[in-house]
Amino acid sequence: MPIHTAGAPSPELHALVARHLSNPLAAPQLPPVKRGDVSASEPYPVYVLTLEELEAAEETMAEKTPRVWRHLLVHQGSAVGEVDVTAEEAAPRVVAVHRGPRAPGTARALETAQQSSLLGASDFELRMVEAPAIYLVALWLHAPYDDVLIALDPDKSGLPLYEPTPLEQALPVLRRRAAQVRAAQAAAPGPSGA
């Protein structure tokens, strides 16, 4: 099962990340490894969904544009962080460097995908989908007629962690979780009344 990255908006994203990683001011943002030993993966798009978008997720996901392009940072074969670059084609820039469970979780989810018999021989495009309101963090393997989500740490959406879940099975779980969050917000509005 081949997994590939879609064309990033600018072919210069990789060079931009390499320049950022070589900048001494980036050192505090990086994990405690020697900067010169860190490499960046090819970029993959990250899609962010709101509660409203989750309610119409299938249609919304098909039409959405990426929020950022993410590079996995690798040191001696292990994922140690991530770098996000804006999706603006005219002037891409580094907007975040992340450390934490999501980087090794992404690598683990990719390994799971490569070994899964559920995914068969389809050709998948690598994406990431996040919905902060329901704590969704998942690898999104996209094919024209076959979408699969693999939830990874720190996901709390209710999807099984590190198990490929077909999108049609994942959507009811995500919609239920979105409805629970919406009900909790309505039951206990904040000081602004929202």
PyRosetta script that sets phi, psi and omega in degrees:
from pyrosetta import init, pose_from_sequence

init()
pose = pose_from_sequence("MPIHTAGAPSPELHALVARHLSNPLAAPQLPPVKRGDVSASEPYPVYVLTLEELEAAEETMAEKTPRVWRHLLVHQGSAVGEVDVTAEEAAPRVVAVHRGPRAPGTARALETAQQSSLLGASDFELRMVEAPAIYLVALWLHAPYDDVLIALDPDKSGLPLYEPTPLEQALPVLRRRAAQVRAAQAAAPGPSGA")
pose.set_psi(1, 108.6)
pose.set_omega(1, 179.1)
pose.set_phi(2, -77.4)
pose.set_psi(2, 137.8)
pose.set_omega(2, 172.3)
pose.set_phi(3, -119.3)
pose.set_psi(3, 126.3)
pose.set_omega(3, -179.5)
pose.set_phi(4, -129.0)
pose.set_psi(4, 163.4)
pose.set_omega(4, 174.7)
pose.set_phi(5, -98.4)
pose.set_psi(5, 144.4)
pose.set_omega(5, 178.2)
pose.set_phi(6, -77.1)
pose.set_psi(6, 163.6)
pose.set_omega(6, 180.0)
pose.set_phi(7, -62.3)
pose.set_psi(7, 121.0)
pose.set_omega(7, 176.4)
pose.set_phi(8, -68.2)
pose.set_psi(8, 156.3)
pose.set_omega(8, -176.8)
pose.set_phi(9, -64.0)
pose.set_psi(9, -23.4)
pose.set_omega(9, -180.0)
pose.set_phi(10, -137.8)
pose.set_psi(10, 132.3)
pose.set_omega(10, 178.4)
pose.set_phi(11, -69.3)
pose.set_psi(11, -8.5)
pose.set_omega(11, -177.4)
pose.set_phi(12, -89.9)
pose.set_psi(12, 2.4)
pose.set_omega(12, -177.2)
pose.set_phi(13, -58.8)
pose.set_psi(13, -43.4)
pose.set_omega(13, -178.3)
pose.set_phi(14, -62.2)
pose.set_psi(14, -43.6)
pose.set_omega(14, 178.8)
pose.set_phi(15, -64.4)
pose.set_psi(15, -38.4)
pose.set_omega(15, 178.6)
pose.set_phi(16, -61.5)
pose.set_psi(16, -44.7)
pose.set_omega(16, 179.3)
pose.set_phi(17, -65.4)
pose.set_psi(17, -41.9)
pose.set_omega(17, 179.2)
pose.set_phi(18, -60.7)
pose.set_psi(18, -42.4)
pose.set_omega(18, 177.7)
pose.set_phi(19, -63.3)
pose.set_psi(19, -41.4)
pose.set_omega(19, -179.9)
pose.set_phi(20, -64.1)
pose.set_psi(20, -42.5)
pose.set_omega(20, -179.0)
pose.set_phi(21, -66.8)
pose.set_psi(21, -27.6)
pose.set_omega(21, -180.0)
pose.set_phi(22, -84.5)
pose.set_psi(22, -7.4)
pose.set_omega(22, 179.9)
pose.set_phi(23, -75.5)
pose.set_psi(23, 124.7)
pose.set_omega(23, -179.9)
pose.set_phi(24, -59.0)
pose.set_psi(24, -26.7)
pose.set_omega(24, 179.4)
pose.set_phi(25, -70.3)
pose.set_psi(25, -16.7)
pose.set_omega(25, 178.7)
pose.set_phi(26, -80.7)
pose.set_psi(26, -12.4)
pose.set_omega(26, -175.0)
pose.set_phi(27, -53.8)
pose.set_psi(27, -44.0)
pose.set_omega(27, -179.5)
pose.set_phi(28, -64.8)
pose.set_psi(28, -21.9)
pose.set_omega(28, -178.9)
pose.set_phi(29, -82.5)
pose.set_psi(29, -17.9)
pose.set_omega(29, -174.7)
pose.set_phi(30, -90.8)
pose.set_psi(30, 156.4)
pose.set_omega(30, 175.2)
pose.set_phi(31, -62.9)
pose.set_psi(31, 165.9)
pose.set_omega(31, -177.0)
pose.set_phi(32, -74.0)
pose.set_psi(32, 68.1)
pose.set_omega(32, 175.8)
pose.set_phi(33, -134.1)
pose.set_psi(33, 161.8)
pose.set_omega(33, 179.3)
pose.set_phi(34, -69.2)
pose.set_psi(34, 122.9)
pose.set_omega(34, -174.7)
pose.set_phi(35, -52.8)
pose.set_psi(35, -40.5)
pose.set_omega(35, -177.4)
pose.set_phi(36, -65.9)
pose.set_psi(36, -17.2)
pose.set_omega(36, -179.5)
pose.set_phi(37, -93.4)
pose.set_psi(37, 2.8)
pose.set_omega(37, -178.4)
pose.set_phi(38, -99.1)
pose.set_psi(38, 129.7)
pose.set_omega(38, 175.6)
pose.set_phi(39, -116.7)
pose.set_psi(39, 162.9)
pose.set_omega(39, -178.8)
pose.set_phi(40, -117.0)
pose.set_psi(40, 139.3)
pose.set_omega(40, 177.0)
pose.set_phi(41, -71.7)
pose.set_psi(41, 174.0)
pose.set_omega(41, 170.4)
pose.set_phi(42, -65.2)
pose.set_psi(42, 149.7)
pose.set_omega(42, -178.1)
pose.set_phi(43, -74.5)
pose.set_psi(43, 146.9)
pose.set_omega(43, 174.0)
pose.set_phi(44, -131.6)
pose.set_psi(44, 147.7)
pose.set_omega(44, -175.1)
pose.set_phi(45, -76.6)
pose.set_psi(45, 146.4)
pose.set_omega(45, 176.4)
pose.set_phi(46, -117.0)
pose.set_psi(46, 124.6)
pose.set_omega(46, 179.4)
pose.set_phi(47, -107.4)
pose.set_psi(47, 135.8)
pose.set_omega(47, -179.5)
pose.set_phi(48, -118.4)
pose.set_psi(48, 127.3)
pose.set_omega(48, -177.3)
pose.set_phi(49, -110.7)
pose.set_psi(49, 139.7)
pose.set_omega(49, 173.6)
pose.set_phi(50, -89.0)
pose.set_psi(50, 173.2)
pose.set_omega(50, 176.4)
pose.set_phi(51, -59.3)
pose.set_psi(51, -43.0)
pose.set_omega(51, -179.8)
pose.set_phi(52, -61.9)
pose.set_psi(52, -41.4)
pose.set_omega(52, 180.0)
pose.set_phi(53, -68.2)
pose.set_psi(53, -32.2)
pose.set_omega(53, 177.3)
pose.set_phi(54, -64.5)
pose.set_psi(54, -33.5)
pose.set_omega(54, -179.6)
pose.set_phi(55, -66.0)
pose.set_psi(55, -26.2)
pose.set_omega(55, 176.6)
pose.set_phi(56, -120.4)
pose.set_psi(56, 40.7)
pose.set_omega(56, -166.5)
pose.set_phi(57, -56.3)
pose.set_psi(57, -43.9)
pose.set_omega(57, -175.1)
pose.set_phi(58, -60.8)
pose.set_psi(58, -47.3)
pose.set_omega(58, 179.5)
pose.set_phi(59, -69.0)
pose.set_psi(59, -44.3)
pose.set_omega(59, -177.3)
pose.set_phi(60, -63.6)
pose.set_psi(60, -44.2)
pose.set_omega(60, -176.8)
pose.set_phi(61, -62.2)
pose.set_psi(61, -35.8)
pose.set_omega(61, -178.6)
pose.set_phi(62, -68.4)
pose.set_psi(62, -28.5)
pose.set_omega(62, -174.0)
pose.set_phi(63, -99.8)
pose.set_psi(63, -12.0)
pose.set_omega(63, -173.1)
pose.set_phi(64, -72.1)
pose.set_psi(64, 152.8)
pose.set_omega(64, 172.3)
pose.set_phi(65, -105.3)
pose.set_psi(65, 153.2)
pose.set_omega(65, -178.2)
pose.set_phi(66, -65.3)
pose.set_psi(66, 147.1)
pose.set_omega(66, 175.1)
pose.set_phi(67, -78.8)
pose.set_psi(67, -44.3)
pose.set_omega(67, 178.5)
pose.set_phi(68, -144.6)
pose.set_psi(68, 170.4)
pose.set_omega(68, 170.2)
pose.set_phi(69, -111.1)
pose.set_psi(69, 128.3)
pose.set_omega(69, -174.5)
pose.set_phi(70, -109.3)
pose.set_psi(70, 140.4)
pose.set_omega(70, 173.1)
pose.set_phi(71, -114.7)
pose.set_psi(71, 129.8)
pose.set_omega(71, 173.5)
pose.set_phi(72, -80.0)
pose.set_psi(72, 132.0)
pose.set_omega(72, 177.4)
pose.set_phi(73, -93.7)
pose.set_psi(73, 131.1)
pose.set_omega(73, -174.7)
pose.set_phi(74, -123.5)
pose.set_psi(74, 135.1)
pose.set_omega(74, 176.4)
pose.set_phi(75, -132.1)
pose.set_psi(75, 118.4)
pose.set_omega(75, 179.7)
pose.set_phi(76, 50.1)
pose.set_psi(76, 45.7)
pose.set_omega(76, 175.7)
pose.set_phi(77, 81.7)
pose.set_psi(77, -0.1)
pose.set_omega(77, -179.9)
pose.set_phi(78, -116.4)
pose.set_psi(78, 140.7)
pose.set_omega(78, 176.3)
pose.set_phi(79, -74.8)
pose.set_psi(79, 125.4)
pose.set_omega(79, -175.8)
pose.set_phi(80, -120.9)
pose.set_psi(80, -7.7)
pose.set_omega(80, -179.1)
pose.set_phi(81, 178.9)
pose.set_psi(81, -175.5)
pose.set_omega(81, 179.9)
pose.set_phi(82, -142.7)
pose.set_psi(82, 152.3)
pose.set_omega(82, 174.1)
pose.set_phi(83, -126.3)
pose.set_psi(83, 127.4)
pose.set_omega(83, 177.4)
pose.set_phi(84, -102.9)
pose.set_psi(84, 136.3)
pose.set_omega(84, 178.9)
pose.set_phi(85, -122.9)
pose.set_psi(85, 139.4)
pose.set_omega(85, -179.5)
pose.set_phi(86, -58.2)
pose.set_psi(86, 154.8)
pose.set_omega(86, 179.9)
pose.set_phi(87, -88.4)
pose.set_psi(87, 7.3)
pose.set_omega(87, 180.0)
pose.set_phi(88, -74.5)
pose.set_psi(88, 117.2)
pose.set_omega(88, -176.6)
pose.set_phi(89, -66.6)
pose.set_psi(89, -38.2)
pose.set_omega(89, -174.5)
pose.set_phi(90, -68.5)
pose.set_psi(90, -39.2)
pose.set_omega(90, -176.1)
pose.set_phi(91, -144.3)
pose.set_psi(91, 69.5)
pose.set_omega(91, 179.4)
pose.set_phi(92, -65.8)
pose.set_psi(92, 145.9)
pose.set_omega(92, 178.3)
pose.set_phi(93, -149.3)
pose.set_psi(93, 153.4)
pose.set_omega(93, 176.6)
pose.set_phi(94, -71.0)
pose.set_psi(94, 126.4)
pose.set_omega(94, -179.3)
pose.set_phi(95, -114.2)
pose.set_psi(95, -15.0)
pose.set_omega(95, 180.0)
pose.set_phi(96, -162.6)
pose.set_psi(96, 147.7)
pose.set_omega(96, 169.7)
pose.set_phi(97, -125.4)
pose.set_psi(97, 124.7)
pose.set_omega(97, -175.8)
pose.set_phi(98, -112.9)
pose.set_psi(98, 144.1)
pose.set_omega(98, 166.5)
pose.set_phi(99, -125.1)
pose.set_psi(99, 162.4)
pose.set_omega(99, 177.9)
pose.set_phi(100, 128.2)
pose.set_psi(100, -168.1)
pose.set_omega(100, -171.2)
pose.set_phi(101, -69.9)
pose.set_psi(101, -19.3)
pose.set_omega(101, -175.1)
pose.set_phi(102, -66.9)
pose.set_psi(102, -36.7)
pose.set_omega(102, -178.9)
pose.set_phi(103, -63.7)
pose.set_psi(103, -57.0)
pose.set_omega(103, 177.2)
pose.set_phi(104, -65.1)
pose.set_psi(104, -28.3)
pose.set_omega(104, 176.6)
pose.set_phi(105, -64.8)
pose.set_psi(105, -38.9)
pose.set_omega(105, 177.3)
pose.set_phi(106, -63.5)
pose.set_psi(106, -44.8)
pose.set_omega(106, 178.8)
pose.set_phi(107, -62.0)
pose.set_psi(107, -42.1)
pose.set_omega(107, 179.1)
pose.set_phi(108, -64.6)
pose.set_psi(108, -41.4)
pose.set_omega(108, 179.0)
pose.set_phi(109, -64.3)
pose.set_psi(109, -38.0)
pose.set_omega(109, 176.8)
pose.set_phi(110, -64.3)
pose.set_psi(110, -42.1)
pose.set_omega(110, 176.9)
pose.set_phi(111, -62.0)
pose.set_psi(111, -42.6)
pose.set_omega(111, 177.6)
pose.set_phi(112, -58.9)
pose.set_psi(112, -45.0)
pose.set_omega(112, -179.4)
pose.set_phi(113, -61.4)
pose.set_psi(113, -43.7)
pose.set_omega(113, -178.3)
pose.set_phi(114, -63.3)
pose.set_psi(114, -30.7)
pose.set_omega(114, -175.9)
pose.set_phi(115, -95.5)
pose.set_psi(115, -6.0)
pose.set_omega(115, -173.6)
pose.set_phi(116, -79.9)
pose.set_psi(116, 129.8)
pose.set_omega(116, 175.1)
pose.set_phi(117, -77.6)
pose.set_psi(117, -19.5)
pose.set_omega(117, 179.2)
pose.set_phi(118, -61.0)
pose.set_psi(118, -31.7)
pose.set_omega(118, -174.7)
pose.set_phi(119, -83.5)
pose.set_psi(119, -13.1)
pose.set_omega(119, 175.2)
pose.set_phi(120, 56.6)
pose.set_psi(120, -144.3)
pose.set_omega(120, -175.6)
pose.set_phi(121, -101.9)
pose.set_psi(121, 10.5)
pose.set_omega(121, -179.5)
pose.set_phi(122, -61.3)
pose.set_psi(122, 154.0)
pose.set_omega(122, 176.4)
pose.set_phi(123, -97.9)
pose.set_psi(123, 114.7)
pose.set_omega(123, -174.7)
pose.set_phi(124, -109.6)
pose.set_psi(124, 145.5)
pose.set_omega(124, 172.4)
pose.set_phi(125, -95.5)
pose.set_psi(125, 131.1)
pose.set_omega(125, -179.6)
pose.set_phi(126, -79.6)
pose.set_psi(126, 126.7)
pose.set_omega(126, 176.0)
pose.set_phi(127, -140.5)
pose.set_psi(127, 168.5)
pose.set_omega(127, 172.4)
pose.set_phi(128, -128.0)
pose.set_psi(128, 140.7)
pose.set_omega(128, 175.2)
pose.set_phi(129, -126.8)
pose.set_psi(129, 135.8)
pose.set_omega(129, 179.2)
pose.set_phi(130, -133.5)
pose.set_psi(130, 142.7)
pose.set_omega(130, 173.3)
pose.set_phi(131, -136.5)
pose.set_psi(131, 92.2)
pose.set_omega(131, -174.7)
pose.set_phi(132, -56.0)
pose.set_psi(132, -32.7)
pose.set_omega(132, -177.1)
pose.set_phi(133, -63.0)
pose.set_psi(133, -27.8)
pose.set_omega(133, 179.1)
pose.set_phi(134, -117.4)
pose.set_psi(134, 12.3)
pose.set_omega(134, 179.6)
pose.set_phi(135, 59.9)
pose.set_psi(135, 37.4)
pose.set_omega(135, 176.5)
pose.set_phi(136, -84.4)
pose.set_psi(136, 125.8)
pose.set_omega(136, 171.8)
pose.set_phi(137, -138.3)
pose.set_psi(137, 109.7)
pose.set_omega(137, -174.7)
pose.set_phi(138, -146.0)
pose.set_psi(138, 143.9)
pose.set_omega(138, 167.8)
pose.set_phi(139, -70.1)
pose.set_psi(139, 135.6)
pose.set_omega(139, 179.6)
pose.set_phi(140, -118.5)
pose.set_psi(140, 109.9)
pose.set_omega(140, 177.0)
pose.set_phi(141, -95.5)
pose.set_psi(141, 114.3)
pose.set_omega(141, -172.4)
pose.set_phi(142, -109.8)
pose.set_psi(142, 130.3)
pose.set_omega(142, 171.2)
pose.set_phi(143, -135.0)
pose.set_psi(143, 158.7)
pose.set_omega(143, -175.6)
pose.set_phi(144, -51.0)
pose.set_psi(144, -38.4)
pose.set_omega(144, -178.2)
pose.set_phi(145, -126.3)
pose.set_psi(145, 21.4)
pose.set_omega(145, -172.0)
pose.set_phi(146, -157.1)
pose.set_psi(146, 94.6)
pose.set_omega(146, 177.3)
pose.set_phi(147, -106.0)
pose.set_psi(147, 138.9)
pose.set_omega(147, -178.4)
pose.set_phi(148, -133.6)
pose.set_psi(148, 136.8)
pose.set_omega(148, 173.5)
pose.set_phi(149, -109.0)
pose.set_psi(149, 141.7)
pose.set_omega(149, 172.9)
pose.set_phi(150, -127.1)
pose.set_psi(150, 103.6)
pose.set_omega(150, -179.2)
pose.set_phi(151, -68.6)
pose.set_psi(151, 142.5)
pose.set_omega(151, -179.5)
pose.set_phi(152, -137.1)
pose.set_psi(152, 160.2)
pose.set_omega(152, 177.5)
pose.set_phi(153, -56.8)
pose.set_psi(153, 131.9)
pose.set_omega(153, 14.2)
pose.set_phi(154, -104.0)
pose.set_psi(154, 41.9)
pose.set_omega(154, -179.4)
pose.set_phi(155, -61.1)
pose.set_psi(155, 137.5)
pose.set_omega(155, 176.2)
pose.set_phi(156, -133.9)
pose.set_psi(156, 25.7)
pose.set_omega(156, -174.3)
pose.set_phi(157, -77.2)
pose.set_psi(157, -18.5)
pose.set_omega(157, -175.4)
pose.set_phi(158, 108.5)
pose.set_psi(158, -9.1)
pose.set_omega(158, 174.9)
pose.set_phi(159, -75.1)
pose.set_psi(159, 149.1)
pose.set_omega(159, 177.8)
pose.set_phi(160, -68.1)
pose.set_psi(160, 132.3)
pose.set_omega(160, -179.0)
pose.set_phi(161, -68.5)
pose.set_psi(161, 135.6)
pose.set_omega(161, 173.6)
pose.set_phi(162, 59.5)
pose.set_psi(162, 29.5)
pose.set_omega(162, 174.5)
pose.set_phi(163, -123.5)
pose.set_psi(163, 125.3)
pose.set_omega(163, 177.2)
pose.set_phi(164, -60.6)
pose.set_psi(164, 126.4)
pose.set_omega(164, 179.8)
pose.set_phi(165, -124.0)
pose.set_psi(165, 118.2)
pose.set_omega(165, 177.0)
pose.set_phi(166, -56.2)
pose.set_psi(166, 143.0)
pose.set_omega(166, -175.9)
pose.set_phi(167, -55.8)
pose.set_psi(167, -40.3)
pose.set_omega(167, -178.6)
pose.set_phi(168, -64.4)
pose.set_psi(168, -24.6)
pose.set_omega(168, 175.2)
pose.set_phi(169, -86.1)
pose.set_psi(169, -30.1)
pose.set_omega(169, -178.5)
pose.set_phi(170, -75.4)
pose.set_psi(170, -36.1)
pose.set_omega(170, -174.4)
pose.set_phi(171, -58.1)
pose.set_psi(171, -44.7)
pose.set_omega(171, 177.9)
pose.set_phi(172, -60.3)
pose.set_psi(172, -37.6)
pose.set_omega(172, 178.5)
pose.set_phi(173, -64.5)
pose.set_psi(173, -45.2)
pose.set_omega(173, -178.5)
pose.set_phi(174, -67.5)
pose.set_psi(174, -39.6)
pose.set_omega(174, 178.8)
pose.set_phi(175, -66.2)
pose.set_psi(175, -40.1)
pose.set_omega(175, 176.9)
pose.set_phi(176, -60.8)
pose.set_psi(176, -45.4)
pose.set_omega(176, -179.9)
pose.set_phi(177, -64.0)
pose.set_psi(177, -40.3)
pose.set_omega(177, 177.7)
pose.set_phi(178, -62.8)
pose.set_psi(178, -40.9)
pose.set_omega(178, 178.5)
pose.set_phi(179, -64.5)
pose.set_psi(179, -39.0)
pose.set_omega(179, 177.5)
pose.set_phi(180, -62.6)
pose.set_psi(180, -43.7)
pose.set_omega(180, -179.8)
pose.set_phi(181, -65.5)
pose.set_psi(181, -42.8)
pose.set_omega(181, 179.2)
pose.set_phi(182, -62.0)
pose.set_psi(182, -41.8)
pose.set_omega(182, 178.8)
pose.set_phi(183, -64.9)
pose.set_psi(183, -41.1)
pose.set_omega(183, 178.4)
pose.set_phi(184, -64.8)
pose.set_psi(184, -38.0)
pose.set_omega(184, 177.3)
pose.set_phi(185, -65.4)
pose.set_psi(185, -39.9)
pose.set_omega(185, -179.6)
pose.set_phi(186, -69.1)
pose.set_psi(186, -34.8)
pose.set_omega(186, -178.5)
pose.set_phi(187, -74.2)
pose.set_psi(187, -27.2)
pose.set_omega(187, -177.3)
pose.set_phi(188, -136.7)
pose.set_psi(188, 71.7)
pose.set_omega(188, -179.1)
pose.set_phi(189, -65.9)
pose.set_psi(189, 151.9)
pose.set_omega(189, -179.6)
pose.set_phi(190, -74.1)
pose.set_psi(190, -179.3)
pose.set_omega(190, -177.9)
pose.set_phi(191, -60.8)
pose.set_psi(191, -23.4)
pose.set_omega(191, -179.5)
pose.set_phi(192, -84.0)
pose.set_psi(192, -5.3)
pose.set_omega(192, -179.7)
pose.set_phi(193, 87.2)
pose.set_psi(193, 2.3)
pose.set_omega(193, -178.3)
pose.set_phi(194, -83.7)
pose.dump_pdb("model.pdb")
